[in-house]
Amino acid sequence: MLFSIIWLWQRNKTKENVSTRTVSQKIAAFSGYVIIFSALYLPLFFTKGTVAESIIPQYDIIQNFGVLLCVCGIFTSIWSRLLLGWNWSGGVTAKKDHELIVTGPYRFVRHPIYTGFIAALIGTCLVTGGIVGIVITGLYIFGLYAKINKEEQLLADLFGDVYSDYQKRTCKLIPFLW
């Protein structure tokens, strides 16, 4: 809920896009999020014997770790979004007077919002354990990888050598690893 409230509150607090997103791009993005979150939480609404039945053992340690991972992921995403401020965009697009943010979690990874999303989704999968959520999370990560590559190209075009230097000293998605 906190995540949704912050995202809705901040949705229009952005600089003007250099190029506008089409209505179909906006609808596709919104639909994707609805499908992902609906499918991810589907196991919470079904009982045993369905396709949403848990395949991850429901041990306290696994579920507690899942909750911790989810909370940390949501916190990281919100913190990163607030740091981006007016430079944030739901799609891959440049903003007028676009700035490169390199503080906070951006010191360690270039896409901490996505790092947080992935951590929260994996944490949720550990708690719910449903195959549907696990498959959707995998598909989301795959799609996110394609979006990250587009963003990397856009930022390289916008910031040139400054972004290239930033890439050399930070990881793409996983702190200290990748």
PyMOL CGO cylinders between C-alpha atoms (Angstrom):
from pymol import cmd
from pymol.cgo import CYLINDER

trace = [
    CYLINDER, 0.00, 0.00, 0.00, 2.79, 2.42, 0.94, 0.3, 1, 1, 1, 1, 1, 1,
    CYLINDER, 2.79, 2.42, 0.94, 4.51, 1.77, -2.37, 0.3, 1, 1, 1, 1, 1, 1,
    CYLINDER, 4.51, 1.77, -2.37, 1.30, 2.44, -4.34, 0.3, 1, 1, 1, 1, 1, 1,
    CYLINDER, 1.30, 2.44, -4.34, 0.55, 5.62, -2.40, 0.3, 1, 1, 1, 1, 1, 1,
    CYLINDER, 0.55, 5.62, -2.40, 4.05, 7.05, -2.96, 0.3, 1, 1, 1, 1, 1, 1,
    CYLINDER, 4.05, 7.05, -2.96, 4.03, 6.13, -6.65, 0.3, 1, 1, 1, 1, 1, 1,
    CYLINDER, 4.03, 6.13, -6.65, 0.61, 7.71, -7.21, 0.3, 1, 1, 1, 1, 1, 1,
    CYLINDER, 0.61, 7.71, -7.21, 1.57, 10.80, -5.21, 0.3, 1, 1, 1, 1, 1, 1,
    CYLINDER, 1.57, 10.80, -5.21, 4.77, 11.26, -7.27, 0.3, 1, 1, 1, 1, 1, 1,
    CYLINDER, 4.77, 11.26, -7.27, 3.41, 10.22, -10.68, 0.3, 1, 1, 1, 1, 1, 1,
    CYLINDER, 3.41, 10.22, -10.68, 3.08, 13.74, -12.12, 0.3, 1, 1, 1, 1, 1, 1,
    CYLINDER, 3.08, 13.74, -12.12, 5.96, 15.35, -10.25, 0.3, 1, 1, 1, 1, 1, 1,
    CYLINDER, 5.96, 15.35, -10.25, 8.32, 15.09, -13.18, 0.3, 1, 1, 1, 1, 1, 1,
    CYLINDER, 8.32, 15.09, -13.18, 9.99, 17.32, -15.70, 0.3, 1, 1, 1, 1, 1, 1,
    CYLINDER, 9.99, 17.32, -15.70, 8.55, 17.58, -19.17, 0.3, 1, 1, 1, 1, 1, 1,
    CYLINDER, 8.55, 17.58, -19.17, 9.51, 14.72, -21.50, 0.3, 1, 1, 1, 1, 1, 1,
    CYLINDER, 9.51, 14.72, -21.50, 11.68, 15.54, -24.50, 0.3, 1, 1, 1, 1, 1, 1,
    CYLINDER, 11.68, 15.54, -24.50, 9.48, 13.13, -26.47, 0.3, 1, 1, 1, 1, 1, 1,
    CYLINDER, 9.48, 13.13, -26.47, 6.05, 12.09, -25.28, 0.3, 1, 1, 1, 1, 1, 1,
    CYLINDER, 6.05, 12.09, -25.28, 4.93, 8.53, -24.64, 0.3, 1, 1, 1, 1, 1, 1,
    CYLINDER, 4.93, 8.53, -24.64, 2.02, 7.35, -26.72, 0.3, 1, 1, 1, 1, 1, 1,
    CYLINDER, 2.02, 7.35, -26.72, -1.29, 6.39, -25.15, 0.3, 1, 1, 1, 1, 1, 1,
    CYLINDER, -1.29, 6.39, -25.15, -0.70, 2.77, -26.16, 0.3, 1, 1, 1, 1, 1, 1,
    CYLINDER, -0.70, 2.77, -26.16, 2.70, 2.81, -24.37, 0.3, 1, 1, 1, 1, 1, 1,
    CYLINDER, 2.70, 2.81, -24.37, 1.07, 4.16, -21.22, 0.3, 1, 1, 1, 1, 1, 1,
    CYLINDER, 1.07, 4.16, -21.22, -1.75, 1.59, -21.38, 0.3, 1, 1, 1, 1, 1, 1,
    CYLINDER, -1.75, 1.59, -21.38, 0.73, -1.25, -21.99, 0.3, 1, 1, 1, 1, 1, 1,
    CYLINDER, 0.73, -1.25, -21.99, 2.85, -0.18, -19.00, 0.3, 1, 1, 1, 1, 1, 1,
    CYLINDER, 2.85, -0.18, -19.00, -0.16, 0.13, -16.70, 0.3, 1, 1, 1, 1, 1, 1,
    CYLINDER, -0.16, 0.13, -16.70, -1.60, -3.19, -17.88, 0.3, 1, 1, 1, 1, 1, 1,
    CYLINDER, -1.60, -3.19, -17.88, 1.74, -4.88, -17.29, 0.3, 1, 1, 1, 1, 1, 1,
    CYLINDER, 1.74, -4.88, -17.29, 1.83, -3.73, -13.68, 0.3, 1, 1, 1, 1, 1, 1,
    CYLINDER, 1.83, -3.73, -13.68, -1.76, -4.80, -13.08, 0.3, 1, 1, 1, 1, 1, 1,
    CYLINDER, -1.76, -4.80, -13.08, -1.08, -8.26, -14.53, 0.3, 1, 1, 1, 1, 1, 1,
    CYLINDER, -1.08, -8.26, -14.53, 2.16, -8.67, -12.60, 0.3, 1, 1, 1, 1, 1, 1,
    CYLINDER, 2.16, -8.67, -12.60, 0.78, -7.66, -9.23, 0.3, 1, 1, 1, 1, 1, 1,
    CYLINDER, 0.78, -7.66, -9.23, -2.51, -9.53, -9.74, 0.3, 1, 1, 1, 1, 1, 1,
    CYLINDER, -2.51, -9.53, -9.74, -0.72, -12.73, -10.67, 0.3, 1, 1, 1, 1, 1, 1,
    CYLINDER, -0.72, -12.73, -10.67, 1.86, -12.34, -7.93, 0.3, 1, 1, 1, 1, 1, 1,
    CYLINDER, 1.86, -12.34, -7.93, -0.73, -12.03, -5.20, 0.3, 1, 1, 1, 1, 1, 1,
    CYLINDER, -0.73, -12.03, -5.20, -3.07, -14.62, -6.74, 0.3, 1, 1, 1, 1, 1, 1,
    CYLINDER, -3.07, -14.62, -6.74, -1.86, -17.34, -4.32, 0.3, 1, 1, 1, 1, 1, 1,
    CYLINDER, -1.86, -17.34, -4.32, -3.27, -15.33, -1.41, 0.3, 1, 1, 1, 1, 1, 1,
    CYLINDER, -3.27, -15.33, -1.41, -6.80, -15.74, -2.75, 0.3, 1, 1, 1, 1, 1, 1,
    CYLINDER, -6.80, -15.74, -2.75, -6.85, -19.45, -3.52, 0.3, 1, 1, 1, 1, 1, 1,
    CYLINDER, -6.85, -19.45, -3.52, -6.96, -22.52, -1.37, 0.3, 1, 1, 1, 1, 1, 1,
    CYLINDER, -6.96, -22.52, -1.37, -5.05, -25.78, -1.59, 0.3, 1, 1, 1, 1, 1, 1,
    CYLINDER, -5.05, -25.78, -1.59, -5.45, -27.86, -4.72, 0.3, 1, 1, 1, 1, 1, 1,
    CYLINDER, -5.45, -27.86, -4.72, -5.21, -24.97, -7.18, 0.3, 1, 1, 1, 1, 1, 1,
    CYLINDER, -5.21, -24.97, -7.18, -2.44, -23.91, -9.54, 0.3, 1, 1, 1, 1, 1, 1,
    CYLINDER, -2.44, -23.91, -9.54, -1.61, -21.22, -6.99, 0.3, 1, 1, 1, 1, 1, 1,
    CYLINDER, -1.61, -21.22, -6.99, -0.69, -23.76, -4.31, 0.3, 1, 1, 1, 1, 1, 1,
    CYLINDER, -0.69, -23.76, -4.31, 2.63, -23.05, -2.64, 0.3, 1, 1, 1, 1, 1, 1,
    CYLINDER, 2.63, -23.05, -2.64, 5.66, -24.87, -4.02, 0.3, 1, 1, 1, 1, 1, 1,
    CYLINDER, 5.66, -24.87, -4.02, 8.13, -23.18, -1.67, 0.3, 1, 1, 1, 1, 1, 1,
    CYLINDER, 8.13, -23.18, -1.67, 8.25, -24.70, 1.81, 0.3, 1, 1, 1, 1, 1, 1,
    CYLINDER, 8.25, -24.70, 1.81, 6.36, -22.49, 4.25, 0.3, 1, 1, 1, 1, 1, 1,
    CYLINDER, 6.36, -22.49, 4.25, 9.02, -22.44, 6.97, 0.3, 1, 1, 1, 1, 1, 1,
    CYLINDER, 9.02, -22.44, 6.97, 9.12, -19.43, 9.28, 0.3, 1, 1, 1, 1, 1, 1,
    CYLINDER, 9.12, -19.43, 9.28, 12.71, -18.62, 8.35, 0.3, 1, 1, 1, 1, 1, 1,
    CYLINDER, 12.71, -18.62, 8.35, 11.89, -18.55, 4.62, 0.3, 1, 1, 1, 1, 1, 1,
    CYLINDER, 11.89, -18.55, 4.62, 8.79, -16.44, 5.14, 0.3, 1, 1, 1, 1, 1, 1,
    CYLINDER, 8.79, -16.44, 5.14, 10.53, -14.04, 7.52, 0.3, 1, 1, 1, 1, 1, 1,
    CYLINDER, 10.53, -14.04, 7.52, 13.38, -13.62, 5.04, 0.3, 1, 1, 1, 1, 1, 1,
    CYLINDER, 13.38, -13.62, 5.04, 10.79, -13.05, 2.30, 0.3, 1, 1, 1, 1, 1, 1,
    CYLINDER, 10.79, -13.05, 2.30, 9.08, -10.32, 4.33, 0.3, 1, 1, 1, 1, 1, 1,
    CYLINDER, 9.08, -10.32, 4.33, 12.45, -8.66, 5.08, 0.3, 1, 1, 1, 1, 1, 1,
    CYLINDER, 12.45, -8.66, 5.08, 13.46, -8.82, 1.41, 0.3, 1, 1, 1, 1, 1, 1,
    CYLINDER, 13.46, -8.82, 1.41, 10.10, -7.38, 0.35, 0.3, 1, 1, 1, 1, 1, 1,
    CYLINDER, 10.10, -7.38, 0.35, 10.26, -4.51, 2.86, 0.3, 1, 1, 1, 1, 1, 1,
    CYLINDER, 10.26, -4.51, 2.86, 13.88, -3.69, 1.95, 0.3, 1, 1, 1, 1, 1, 1,
    CYLINDER, 13.88, -3.69, 1.95, 13.01, -3.80, -1.75, 0.3, 1, 1, 1, 1, 1, 1,
    CYLINDER, 13.01, -3.80, -1.75, 10.04, -1.48, -1.35, 0.3, 1, 1, 1, 1, 1, 1,
    CYLINDER, 10.04, -1.48, -1.35, 12.12, 0.91, 0.79, 0.3, 1, 1, 1, 1, 1, 1,
    CYLINDER, 12.12, 0.91, 0.79, 14.92, 0.92, -1.82, 0.3, 1, 1, 1, 1, 1, 1,
    CYLINDER, 14.92, 0.92, -1.82, 12.47, 1.58, -4.66, 0.3, 1, 1, 1, 1, 1, 1,
    CYLINDER, 12.47, 1.58, -4.66, 10.74, 4.43, -2.82, 0.3, 1, 1, 1, 1, 1, 1,
    CYLINDER, 10.74, 4.43, -2.82, 14.03, 6.01, -1.69, 0.3, 1, 1, 1, 1, 1, 1,
    CYLINDER, 14.03, 6.01, -1.69, 15.44, 5.77, -5.23, 0.3, 1, 1, 1, 1, 1, 1,
    CYLINDER, 15.44, 5.77, -5.23, 12.28, 7.22, -6.78, 0.3, 1, 1, 1, 1, 1, 1,
    CYLINDER, 12.28, 7.22, -6.78, 12.31, 10.15, -4.37, 0.3, 1, 1, 1, 1, 1, 1,
    CYLINDER, 12.31, 10.15, -4.37, 15.99, 10.82, -5.14, 0.3, 1, 1, 1, 1, 1, 1,
    CYLINDER, 15.99, 10.82, -5.14, 15.28, 10.86, -8.87, 0.3, 1, 1, 1, 1, 1, 1,
    CYLINDER, 15.28, 10.86, -8.87, 12.60, 13.43, -8.21, 0.3, 1, 1, 1, 1, 1, 1,
    CYLINDER, 12.60, 13.43, -8.21, 11.65, 15.38, -11.29, 0.3, 1, 1, 1, 1, 1, 1,
    CYLINDER, 11.65, 15.38, -11.29, 13.96, 13.26, -13.51, 0.3, 1, 1, 1, 1, 1, 1,
    CYLINDER, 13.96, 13.26, -13.51, 11.86, 10.08, -13.12, 0.3, 1, 1, 1, 1, 1, 1,
    CYLINDER, 11.86, 10.08, -13.12, 9.86, 8.64, -15.97, 0.3, 1, 1, 1, 1, 1, 1,
    CYLINDER, 9.86, 8.64, -15.97, 7.70, 5.55, -16.18, 0.3, 1, 1, 1, 1, 1, 1,
    CYLINDER, 7.70, 5.55, -16.18, 8.94, 4.94, -19.69, 0.3, 1, 1, 1, 1, 1, 1,
    CYLINDER, 8.94, 4.94, -19.69, 12.33, 5.20, -21.34, 0.3, 1, 1, 1, 1, 1, 1,
    CYLINDER, 12.33, 5.20, -21.34, 12.44, 8.88, -22.21, 0.3, 1, 1, 1, 1, 1, 1,
    CYLINDER, 12.44, 8.88, -22.21, 14.66, 11.88, -21.69, 0.3, 1, 1, 1, 1, 1, 1,
    CYLINDER, 14.66, 11.88, -21.69, 13.48, 14.86, -19.67, 0.3, 1, 1, 1, 1, 1, 1,
    CYLINDER, 13.48, 14.86, -19.67, 14.15, 18.53, -20.32, 0.3, 1, 1, 1, 1, 1, 1,
    CYLINDER, 14.15, 18.53, -20.32, 17.24, 19.50, -18.29, 0.3, 1, 1, 1, 1, 1, 1,
    CYLINDER, 17.24, 19.50, -18.29, 17.72, 15.83, -17.39, 0.3, 1, 1, 1, 1, 1, 1,
    CYLINDER, 17.72, 15.83, -17.39, 20.16, 15.29, -14.52, 0.3, 1, 1, 1, 1, 1, 1,
    CYLINDER, 20.16, 15.29, -14.52, 22.22, 12.21, -13.71, 0.3, 1, 1, 1, 1, 1, 1,
    CYLINDER, 22.22, 12.21, -13.71, 21.60, 11.17, -10.09, 0.3, 1, 1, 1, 1, 1, 1,
    CYLINDER, 21.60, 11.17, -10.09, 24.57, 9.40, -8.47, 0.3, 1, 1, 1, 1, 1, 1,
    CYLINDER, 24.57, 9.40, -8.47, 23.82, 9.68, -4.74, 0.3, 1, 1, 1, 1, 1, 1,
    CYLINDER, 23.82, 9.68, -4.74, 22.09, 7.36, -2.28, 0.3, 1, 1, 1, 1, 1, 1,
    CYLINDER, 22.09, 7.36, -2.28, 21.59, 3.88, -3.72, 0.3, 1, 1, 1, 1, 1, 1,
    CYLINDER, 21.59, 3.88, -3.72, 22.67, 5.24, -7.12, 0.3, 1, 1, 1, 1, 1, 1,
    CYLINDER, 22.67, 5.24, -7.12, 26.24, 5.18, -5.75, 0.3, 1, 1, 1, 1, 1, 1,
    CYLINDER, 26.24, 5.18, -5.75, 26.13, 1.37, -5.88, 0.3, 1, 1, 1, 1, 1, 1,
    CYLINDER, 26.13, 1.37, -5.88, 23.76, 0.48, -8.73, 0.3, 1, 1, 1, 1, 1, 1,
    CYLINDER, 23.76, 0.48, -8.73, 22.53, 2.37, -11.75, 0.3, 1, 1, 1, 1, 1, 1,
    CYLINDER, 22.53, 2.37, -11.75, 18.95, 1.07, -11.49, 0.3, 1, 1, 1, 1, 1, 1,
    CYLINDER, 18.95, 1.07, -11.49, 18.09, 0.79, -7.78, 0.3, 1, 1, 1, 1, 1, 1,
    CYLINDER, 18.09, 0.79, -7.78, 14.35, 1.18, -8.35, 0.3, 1, 1, 1, 1, 1, 1,
    CYLINDER, 14.35, 1.18, -8.35, 14.45, -2.04, -10.35, 0.3, 1, 1, 1, 1, 1, 1,
    CYLINDER, 14.45, -2.04, -10.35, 16.74, -3.67, -7.79, 0.3, 1, 1, 1, 1, 1, 1,
    CYLINDER, 16.74, -3.67, -7.79, 14.11, -2.85, -5.18, 0.3, 1, 1, 1, 1, 1, 1,
    CYLINDER, 14.11, -2.85, -5.18, 11.26, -4.11, -7.38, 0.3, 1, 1, 1, 1, 1, 1,
    CYLINDER, 11.26, -4.11, -7.38, 13.02, -7.41, -7.95, 0.3, 1, 1, 1, 1, 1, 1,
    CYLINDER, 13.02, -7.41, -7.95, 13.87, -7.83, -4.26, 0.3, 1, 1, 1, 1, 1, 1,
    CYLINDER, 13.87, -7.83, -4.26, 10.25, -7.11, -3.29, 0.3, 1, 1, 1, 1, 1, 1,
    CYLINDER, 10.25, -7.11, -3.29, 8.90, -9.55, -5.87, 0.3, 1, 1, 1, 1, 1, 1,
    CYLINDER, 8.90, -9.55, -5.87, 11.29, -12.31, -4.85, 0.3, 1, 1, 1, 1, 1, 1,
    CYLINDER, 11.29, -12.31, -4.85, 10.45, -11.66, -1.20, 0.3, 1, 1, 1, 1, 1, 1,
    CYLINDER, 10.45, -11.66, -1.20, 6.76, -11.91, -1.98, 0.3, 1, 1, 1, 1, 1, 1,
    CYLINDER, 6.76, -11.91, -1.98, 7.35, -15.19, -3.85, 0.3, 1, 1, 1, 1, 1, 1,
    CYLINDER, 7.35, -15.19, -3.85, 9.13, -16.57, -0.79, 0.3, 1, 1, 1, 1, 1, 1,
    CYLINDER, 9.13, -16.57, -0.79, 6.11, -15.71, 1.35, 0.3, 1, 1, 1, 1, 1, 1,
    CYLINDER, 6.11, -15.71, 1.35, 3.35, -16.85, -1.00, 0.3, 1, 1, 1, 1, 1, 1,
    CYLINDER, 3.35, -16.85, -1.00, 5.35, -19.60, -2.70, 0.3, 1, 1, 1, 1, 1, 1,
    CYLINDER, 5.35, -19.60, -2.70, 2.91, -19.91, -5.62, 0.3, 1, 1, 1, 1, 1, 1,
    CYLINDER, 2.91, -19.91, -5.62, 4.10, -21.06, -9.03, 0.3, 1, 1, 1, 1, 1, 1,
    CYLINDER, 4.10, -21.06, -9.03, 2.13, -18.28, -10.75, 0.3, 1, 1, 1, 1, 1, 1,
    CYLINDER, 2.13, -18.28, -10.75, 3.98, -15.59, -8.80, 0.3, 1, 1, 1, 1, 1, 1,
    CYLINDER, 3.98, -15.59, -8.80, 7.32, -17.23, -9.43, 0.3, 1, 1, 1, 1, 1, 1,
    CYLINDER, 7.32, -17.23, -9.43, 6.70, -17.46, -13.19, 0.3, 1, 1, 1, 1, 1, 1,
    CYLINDER, 6.70, -17.46, -13.19, 5.43, -13.87, -13.36, 0.3, 1, 1, 1, 1, 1, 1,
    CYLINDER, 5.43, -13.87, -13.36, 8.45, -12.64, -11.38, 0.3, 1, 1, 1, 1, 1, 1,
    CYLINDER, 8.45, -12.64, -11.38, 10.77, -14.43, -13.80, 0.3, 1, 1, 1, 1, 1, 1,
    CYLINDER, 10.77, -14.43, -13.80, 8.99, -12.91, -16.80, 0.3, 1, 1, 1, 1, 1, 1,
    CYLINDER, 8.99, -12.91, -16.80, 9.07, -9.47, -15.19, 0.3, 1, 1, 1, 1, 1, 1,
    CYLINDER, 9.07, -9.47, -15.19, 12.82, -9.70, -14.59, 0.3, 1, 1, 1, 1, 1, 1,
    CYLINDER, 12.82, -9.70, -14.59, 13.33, -10.76, -18.21, 0.3, 1, 1, 1, 1, 1, 1,
    CYLINDER, 13.33, -10.76, -18.21, 11.26, -7.79, -19.47, 0.3, 1, 1, 1, 1, 1, 1,
    CYLINDER, 11.26, -7.79, -19.47, 13.00, -5.44, -17.09, 0.3, 1, 1, 1, 1, 1, 1,
    CYLINDER, 13.00, -5.44, -17.09, 16.36, -6.49, -18.47, 0.3, 1, 1, 1, 1, 1, 1,
    CYLINDER, 16.36, -6.49, -18.47, 15.29, -5.28, -21.93, 0.3, 1, 1, 1, 1, 1, 1,
    CYLINDER, 15.29, -5.28, -21.93, 14.06, -1.97, -20.48, 0.3, 1, 1, 1, 1, 1, 1,
    CYLINDER, 14.06, -1.97, -20.48, 17.32, -1.49, -18.57, 0.3, 1, 1, 1, 1, 1, 1,
    CYLINDER, 17.32, -1.49, -18.57, 19.32, -1.88, -21.78, 0.3, 1, 1, 1, 1, 1, 1,
    CYLINDER, 19.32, -1.88, -21.78, 17.19, 0.81, -23.47, 0.3, 1, 1, 1, 1, 1, 1,
    CYLINDER, 17.19, 0.81, -23.47, 17.67, 3.13, -20.47, 0.3, 1, 1, 1, 1, 1, 1,
    CYLINDER, 17.67, 3.13, -20.47, 21.42, 2.53, -20.48, 0.3, 1, 1, 1, 1, 1, 1,
    CYLINDER, 21.42, 2.53, -20.48, 21.58, 3.54, -24.15, 0.3, 1, 1, 1, 1, 1, 1,
    CYLINDER, 21.58, 3.54, -24.15, 19.45, 6.64, -23.56, 0.3, 1, 1, 1, 1, 1, 1,
    CYLINDER, 19.45, 6.64, -23.56, 21.59, 7.75, -20.62, 0.3, 1, 1, 1, 1, 1, 1,
    CYLINDER, 21.59, 7.75, -20.62, 24.81, 7.09, -22.56, 0.3, 1, 1, 1, 1, 1, 1,
    CYLINDER, 24.81, 7.09, -22.56, 23.44, 9.28, -25.38, 0.3, 1, 1, 1, 1, 1, 1,
    CYLINDER, 23.44, 9.28, -25.38, 22.41, 12.02, -22.94, 0.3, 1, 1, 1, 1, 1, 1,
    CYLINDER, 22.41, 12.02, -22.94, 25.49, 12.12, -20.72, 0.3, 1, 1, 1, 1, 1, 1,
    CYLINDER, 25.49, 12.12, -20.72, 28.29, 10.66, -22.87, 0.3, 1, 1, 1, 1, 1, 1,
    CYLINDER, 28.29, 10.66, -22.87, 31.60, 10.21, -21.02, 0.3, 1, 1, 1, 1, 1, 1,
    CYLINDER, 31.60, 10.21, -21.02, 30.06, 11.19, -17.69, 0.3, 1, 1, 1, 1, 1, 1,
    CYLINDER, 30.06, 11.19, -17.69, 27.71, 8.21, -17.93, 0.3, 1, 1, 1, 1, 1, 1,
    CYLINDER, 27.71, 8.21, -17.93, 30.48, 5.94, -19.20, 0.3, 1, 1, 1, 1, 1, 1,
    CYLINDER, 30.48, 5.94, -19.20, 32.57, 6.82, -16.11, 0.3, 1, 1, 1, 1, 1, 1,
    CYLINDER, 32.57, 6.82, -16.11, 29.53, 6.23, -13.90, 0.3, 1, 1, 1, 1, 1, 1,
    CYLINDER, 29.53, 6.23, -13.90, 29.04, 2.80, -15.51, 0.3, 1, 1, 1, 1, 1, 1,
    CYLINDER, 29.04, 2.80, -15.51, 32.66, 1.89, -14.73, 0.3, 1, 1, 1, 1, 1, 1,
    CYLINDER, 32.66, 1.89, -14.73, 32.30, 2.61, -11.01, 0.3, 1, 1, 1, 1, 1, 1,
    CYLINDER, 32.30, 2.61, -11.01, 28.83, 1.17, -10.39, 0.3, 1, 1, 1, 1, 1, 1,
    CYLINDER, 28.83, 1.17, -10.39, 26.99, -2.09, -10.97, 0.3, 1, 1, 1, 1, 1, 1,
    CYLINDER, 26.99, -2.09, -10.97, 23.97, -2.29, -13.22, 0.3, 1, 1, 1, 1, 1, 1,
    CYLINDER, 23.97, -2.29, -13.22, 21.48, -3.97, -10.87, 0.3, 1, 1, 1, 1, 1, 1,
    CYLINDER, 21.48, -3.97, -10.87, 23.02, -6.03, -8.06, 0.3, 1, 1, 1, 1, 1, 1,
    CYLINDER, 23.02, -6.03, -8.06, 25.35, -4.15, -5.68, 0.3, 1, 1, 1, 1, 1, 1,
    CYLINDER, 25.35, -4.15, -5.68, 28.97, -5.32, -5.87, 0.3, 1, 1, 1, 1, 1, 1,
    CYLINDER, 28.97, -5.32, -5.87, 28.12, -8.12, -8.33, 0.3, 1, 1, 1, 1, 1, 1,
    CYLINDER, 28.12, -8.12, -8.33, 26.49, -7.00, -11.60, 0.3, 1, 1, 1, 1, 1, 1,
]
cmd.load_cgo(trace, "trace")
